Amino acid sequence: MAQQQYQQQAQAQAQYLSQGASEASDSYLSQISDVSLEVLEHFGSEAPALLNNYACAVEDALIEQVGRNGTMNLMLDSASEERAAMNIMLTDPDVLADYVNGFFGANGPYPTPTAAEAAAINEYLVREQFANEIAQQEERGVPSNFQRPVMDMPTPGRQQSAANSFWGDFSQLMDNNPENAWQYLSGAPAQAFQSKMLVQDF
């Protein structure tokens, strides 16, 4: 019994809701124009959603383009102002002179050195160049026109010629028996005297 009552209430409620929905749809459709009804019949019930999405996309693109145009206008305005300032600076000698003096002045990005500063810079560069040349000469060695002639040094304990042998023997005789050195000297060959220069004090 209770179950039958519940089913009857559910059916009554469903009928009421369907009647309300049909009345609502009828009232909604009564407010739509005939052209809109033709669109709904031709494109289906999703046509308004698709049209809304398309309209939103077009609106977003329009907003983006307006923003781009605003940025471009700002850039063009700033470029126009810069061009006008450059035109004034390049055509007015006083403004150009002030700009050049400020640019190459003491507080500018490329200051012009004074005479004393230029001399100090030049002296520093000359010293640096001289130091570089000295370093390069030390790396490469002394130039050939400044080198001393290299003499062949005899091997210690070995005599290279007869004249050198004579004088070596004479030196040994002077160390061991100096009183008989004159006899050895009187018998010296002429070649030994040619290779030596004798100095006599008067």
Protein Blocks (a to p, Z undefined) as FASTA:
>chain_A
ZZmmmmmmmmmmmmmmmmmmmmmmmmmmmmpcfklmmmmmmnojklmmmmmmmmmmmmmm
mmmmmmmmmmmmmmmmmmmmmmmmmmmmmmmmklmmmmmmmmmmmklmbdcddfklmmmm
mmmmmmmmmmmmmmmmmmnopafklpccddddddehiafbfklmmmmmmmmmmmmmmmlm
mmmmmmpcfklmmmpccdddZZ
